[in-house]
Amino acid sequence: MEENKSTENTVEQANAETTAEPKTEETKHSEEDIQKLMNELAKAKRERDKISTEAAEYKKKWRESLSEVEAANMEKAEKEAAREEEFKTLKREVEINRVEKTYLAMGWTADEASRMAIAETDGDFDSKVKIMAEVDARKKNEIEKSFLANYGGVNVGAAGSVSYTPEQFQNMSIPERNKLYQENPDEYHRLVDALRK
């Protein structure tokens, strides 16, 4: 029985030796470097913890050494700084609301007015220009839609000029389009532009 156990141990050792990677000089060197780095890291961590503890102790001793007047003055200064920060925040919010109301009164959407108010309050010129371009494009589009909805059909004006819808223009023959171009070039260009969109 003991013979079987010793044979099994010998077989296990042989298997372990054959499956284990052979240690080369390079591998040994890397393991040593890693161990050194780990030791240095642990040492640095202990030093950092020690310094943090000492700093906390010094701060605590310093606060304890302050007289009541100095402590009160320090607390007062901290409260004043917090109050000043809150005042600046509230002042900015009031300004944003004031500017936002102005743009809402001009017919801007709530989102456009809000973004413009923030950009104007913060002095962000690039954002202001971008928002203004978006608003101009939206208003132009709304005006064109309104015009086409109100005057989209064929209308004979006082001077005898005829207005067509883009669909009517698209269904015109080439001679009809040429005639329109000769009689009313502005209407022709308006319809061409409408079809390009």
N, C-alpha and C positions, 0 to 999 in steps of 0.2 A: 504494500500500500504506500509506504513511504517512498519506495522506488518510483511509483507512478507519479507522486506529487513532485518529486525532484525532476523527473523527466518533463512533466508539464511545465514547470518553472523554467527549465532550460529551453524548451520550445518557445515559450512566451518571450523570453529574453532574446532569442534568435530572431523571432518575428519583429520584435520592437527595434532591434538593431538594423534589420533590413528595411523596415518601413520608415525609420527616422532618416531625415535628410542628413547627409554627411556635413559636418561643420567644417567650413573652409576658413581660411585665415580672414577673408573679407567678412564673413558672417560673424565671426568672433569679434572683429573690430567694430562692426556696426552695433552689436549688442552692447559692447562696452560704451560706445558713444551714447547710445540711447539711455543706458543706466546713468551715465554722468549727467546728461541733460535732465533726466527725471530728478536726480538729486539736487541739481542747481535750481530747478523749478520749485521743488518743495522748500528749499532754503529761502528762495525769494518770496514765496508765499508767507512763510513764517515771519520774515522781515517786514513785509507789508502789513500783516496783521498786528505786529508789534508797534509799528509806527502809527497805525490807525488808532490803536488803543491809547497810546501816549498822547496823540492829538486830542482825543476825546477827553482824556483826563485833564490836560492843560486847559481846554476850553471850559470844562466844568469848574476848575480851580479859579480861572479868570473871572467867570461869572460870579462865583461865590465871593471873590475879593472886591467886587464892585460895591461901592456904597449904595445905599438905598436911592440916593439922588441920581447917581450915575445910571443905575438900573432903570429908574423911572424915565430918565431922559432917553435912554436907549429904546425902551419900549414905546415911548412917545414918537420917536423918530421912525420906528418901524411902522407904527399905525399911520403916521402922516404919509409915508411912502405908499402904503397900501391905498389910502384914501385918494392920493394924487393919481394913482394908476386907475382907480375906479372912476374918478372924475373924467380923465382923458377918454376912457371907454364910453362913458355916457355921453360926453360931448360929441364924440364921433358918431354915435348912433342917432343923436338928435339931428346932426347935420345931414346924415344919410337920409333920414325921414323927410327933412325939409326939401332936399333936392329931389327926392323921389316923387313927392307930391307935385312939384313943378313939372316934371316930365309926364306924369300921369295926366295933368291938366292939358298938356299939349297933344294928347291922343296916343301916347305910347302905351304898349302893353305893360302889365305889372312886372313881368320878367325883364323887359328892356329897361324900364324905369329903375328897377332895383339894381341891375348891373351897372347902369350908367351912373347912378348916385354913388355907388361904392367906388367906381373908377374916378369920378370927379373928386370925391372927398379924399381919396388916397393920392390924387395927382398922377394917375396912371394915364398918360396921354395916348399911348398906343392902344390901350383897351377902349378909350373914348372914341378914337377914330374908327376902330373896327365896329363898335356898336352902332355908331352913327351911320356907317355904310349899310349895315344890316337893316336899320330902321328905314333908311331911304329906299332900299330895294323893296322892302315889304310894302311901304306906302305907294310906291310906283305901281307895284303889282295890283294892289287894291284899287287904285284909281283906274287902271286899265280894265280890270274886271267890271268895275262899276260902269264905266263908259260903254263897254261892249254889251253889258246887260241892258242898259238904257237905250243905246243907239246902235245896236248890233244889226238890225234889219236894214233893208233898203229904205233910205230916207231921202226925200228931195228937200233940200234946204231952200232958203229964200233966194239964193243966187242960182238955183237950179243944179247945184252939185249933188251927186249921188254918193251914198255911203253903202258899202257892201260888208258882209260878214266874211271872215277868212274862208269859211266853207264855200260860200258863193264864189269867191275869187278862185278857189282851188278848182272848181268845176267849170270855170270859164275856158273858152277856146283861146288859142294864141291870138287870133285876130281881135277877139274881144278884149284881151289883156292889152294889146298894143293900142287899141282905141282908148282904153282907160288911161294908159300912160300918157297919151297925147293930150287928152282932155283934162285930166286931173292927176298930175305926177305925185302930189303929196299923198293922195288916197292910195295910189298904186304902191308907193314905198311903205306906207303904213301896213298894207295888207301883206306885202312881201316880208316885212319884219315880223308880223304876227305869225306867219307860217313857219318862220325859222325857229321860233321859240318852242 
